[in-house]
Amino acid sequence: MKNYETLVDATNDLLKRGYTANLTLDGDTINDNKQGIHMGGDDFEIDEFYRFEGASNPDDTSIIYAVSSTRYKLKGILINAYGAYADNSSSAIVAKLHHGQVSHHLHREDKPDA
């Protein structure tokens, strides 16, 4: 996995590598609102993710996900907060993390409870 200094650096690199859809999280779906696509947990894969913490504010935390879908033939970026500003809903992202798709990339305190 690559290391990026900032969220902007990660976003720019992912865009260059074809992750062009601007994805949003809405409860249990990840959406590409521009194309009217709503993906459930089985409709996408998490190819990469990177976690960032704000240097000046510990509450300024986010994770960027590189997401792809063979079903919808798209690659996109989803940026989501964690920590104090996290979406605590039962989301497709959380389901993917709990089912081990990306959990093997996480370490110690980052691993979700099974």
Secondary structure, DSSP 8 states (H G I E B T S, - for coil): ----SSHHHHHHHHHHTT--EEEEEETTEEEETTTTEEE-TTS-EEEEEEEEE-SS-TT-EEEEEEEEETTTTEEEEEEEE-GGG---S--HHHHHHHTTTTGGG--GGGS---
